[in-house]
């Protein structure tokens, strides 16, 4: 096979790996730019000082995590419409990565709460509590999914869960935005209260976090696709080895069971040469 044709076949065989290198480079550049802006461009907060810079990590993590849950719901809808298993895998990976980002959100939020309020957790803060509820809801996704053995039922039930929980996420966000007891700084929309330099740094940090999320999802999808291909090749090799073994075992039997074409002539010659015939 020519190199050009081989490359084309590889791309067709591994669709999830397309553009991974370019996306990784863009992510590294965006994260480096965001860190540079956070430490050298964005001013210190008048009240919280250096501690406020955790905003550029904590809030983008939360937004990307919630957005990933919604994207997973859309992918689940695509699976139920098309029954294409690739959409189910993408929905699973999106939820898996969003859960990881949600854990990082809760950790950074607790650090910020400890530095600002003197407590690791504040139960009367609606943003924290609502995000914890969403996290606990999605924490049941994997146990529910893997408690079902049949692959088709597993994918179908997981998709229904992803759609139902994904519809809850924007409703929860709207409820928090309308709440009166709001202690977090507003960073999105017309009610943003961040200075221009802080707002610009936040937008770049949000973009970097979104690229990081997309890159990690693509890496996981590529790894799953590679493992699936490897399993398929192993099954194919096992079937071929089994067929070759069966053919090799059957060949001697066929040879021993086949009558000799020269047997009648040999018997006639022996009979003719017997004494007294």
N, C-alpha and C positions, 0 to 999 in steps of 0.2 A: 504494500500500500504506500502511495506517495505521502510525503510529510503533510502537504496541504489537506489531502483527503483524510489522513489520520487525525489531524487537528480538528477538522470539521466533525468527524465521527465522535471524537472525545467530547466536544462541546454538546453535541446532541445527546450523548450518553450521560453526561453530567450537567443537566441544566441548572441545578442549584448553585454551581460554582462559577457561573458567569459573572464577570465584573467584580469578583471578590477582591482581587489585588487592588484595583482602582479605589474601591470603596474603603479598603483598609488604609490606604495612603491618605485619602481624604479625611478619614476619621482621626488618624494620628495628627494631621495638620490642624484640624479643627480643635482637638483637645489641647494641643500645644498653644494655639492662639488663645483659647479660652483661659487657660492657666496664666498665660502672660498678662492678659487683661485683668484677671482677678487680683493678681499680686502687685502689678506695677501700674495699672491704669485706673481702676476703680478706686474712688476715695474711701477713706475710713468713715464708718458711720459715727455720728456725733454722740450717740448714746451707748452703743454696744462695742464700738471700736473694731478690732480685728475679728472678733467673734462673728460679726455680721456677715463676713465673707463666706460663711457656710451656706448662706442663702443661695449662692450660685451653684451649689451642688445639690442641696436638699430639695429645693423647689423644682428644678429641672428633672431630677430623679422621679419626683412624684407625678409631674405632668406626663412624662414619657411612659411611666408605668401604667397610669390610667388610660392613656391613649393606646397603649399596647393591648389592654383588655378590650377596648372597643374594636380595634383592628382584628383581634382574634374572633370577635363575634361576627364581623363581616365575612371573615374567611369561613367560619362555620356555616353561615348562610350559603356561601358559594358551594360548600361541600354538599349540603342538603339539596341544592338545586341540580348539581352536576353528578354527584356520587363519585367524584374524582378523589381518590385517596390522598393526593398531594395537598389538597386544600385542608384536609383533616390534619395532616402532619404539620402544615404551616400554622394552623390555629393552635395546635398543641405547643409548638415551639414559641409562638408569640406569648401564650399564657405563661409558659415556663420562664421565659426571660423577664416578663413583667413581674412575676413573683420575686425573682432575684432583685430586680430594681426596687420592688416594694420593701423588701427586707432592708436594703441600703437606705431607703427613705426613712423608715422607722428608726434606724440606728442614728442617722444624722439628725433627725428631728429630736431624738432624745438628748443628744449632745447639745443641740441648740437650746432646748428647754432647760437643761441643767445650768448652762451658762447664763441664760437670760432670766429665768424665773426661780432658779435654785432647786428645781425638782426635775427628775428624769421624765416624769409624765404628769400631765395636767388633764384631769378627766372632764373639766368643764370647758375645754377648748374644742369646739365642734369640728375643726379641721382634722385634728389628730384622731379623735374618736371615730369620725366617719371614715377616715382612711384605714384605720385598724379594722373596722367592720368589713370594708371591701377586701382587705387582705385575708381576713379569716374566711370570708366567703369563697374566695378563689383557692384558699389552702385545701379545700375539700375536693378540688377538681381532680387531682391525680389519684387520690384514694378511690373516688367514684369511678374514674375511668378504668383503672387497672383491677377493679373488683369484677369486671365483666370480661369473660374469656373470649366470647365470640367477637372477632374483629369488626364485623359490620355493625352489630348492636353496640359495641364499644364506641365506635366512631359516631354513630347516630345519637346515642345518649349524651356523649361528650359535647357534640355540637349543640344540642338543645340546651345543655347547661351553659355553654359559652354564650349563646344568644341571650338567654334569660338574665344571666349575670351581667353581660355587657350592656343590656338595657338599663340595669340598675345604676351603672356608673355615672352617666350624665345626669340622671335624676338626683343622685346623691350630691353631685357637684353643684347643681342648681340650688338645692336645699341649703348647702353650706354658704353659697354666695349670698343668699337671701337672709341668712341668719344675722341677728343683731350683735351677738357677742362674738366679734371677729378680731382676733389678736394678731393674726399673721399679716404681714405687709401685702398689699395688693400690687401685683406686678404685671397683670394683663388687663387689657381693655382700657376704656376711657377713665376708669377710676384708679389707674396706676399712680402711686405716690412716690416712685423712685426718681431721683435726679437723672439727668440725661446720660451721664457717664455710667451710672449704675445700671440704667435700663439697657444701654447698648451692650454692656458686659453680660447682663443677664440673657439677652437674646442670643448672643454668640454661644454662651454656655448651654443654653437650651438646644441650639442647633448641634453643638458638639455631642450632647447627651443623646439626641435622637440618632445621629450618625453612629454612635457607639452601640446603641440598641440594635439598629439595623445590621451592623457588621456582625455582632455576636449572634443574632438570629441566623444570618446567612452562613456563618461558620457552623452552627449547630445543624442547620439543614443540609449543608454539604457533607458533614460527617455522617449524618443519618443516611443520606443517599449513598455514600461510599460503602457504609456497612451493609446496606440492603443489596447493593450490587455484588459485594464480596460473598454474601450468603447465597445469592443466586448463582454465582460462578461455582461456588463449592458444591451446591446441589447438582449443577450440571456436570461437574467433574465426577461426582460420586455416581451419578446415573451412567455416565460413559464408562467408568471403571467397572461398574456392576455388569453392564452389557458386554464388555470385553471379557470379563471373567466367565460369564455364562457361555459366551461363544467358544472360549478356549476349553471349557469343561465339556461342552457338547461335541466338539470336533473329534476327539478320540473315540467317543461312543459311536459316532457315525461311521468312522473308519473301520472299527471292529465289527459293526453290524452289517456292513455292506458285503455282499457275496463276491467272490473272486470270479472274474470272467474266464480265467484259465482253469477253474476247478474241474469242469466236465472233461476237458481234454486230458488233464493229468490223471483223473480216475480211469479213463478209457485206456491210457497208456499203461498204467499199473495193472489193470485187468488183463490186458493183452500179454503182458510179460510174466504172468503167474505160471508156475509149473503145472502141467496137467490141464491147461485151459484149452 
